[in-house]
Amino acid sequence: MAYGVGAGGRTGAERAVEILKLELVRALGQLGTPSIAQVGAENLTDRTLHRHL
């Protein structure tokens, strides 16, 4: 976010937020869930879990 503001002021910040939204939508799609509210422990595997702990 700060990079977006520094690079392009308000327009840059708005673009940074848009990019984050698109990344979230893509990640949810890869999980097969339409909303972040439906993401839970069942979306993790042992393989993924140990890398993030």
Number of C-alpha atoms within 10 A of each C-alpha: 13 11 11 16 15 11 12 14 13 12 12 17 18 15 16 18 14 12 12 13 12 12 12 14 16 13 14 16 12 10 14 12 15 14 12 11 7 13 14 9 8 7 12 12 9 7 8 10 11 9 7 6 5
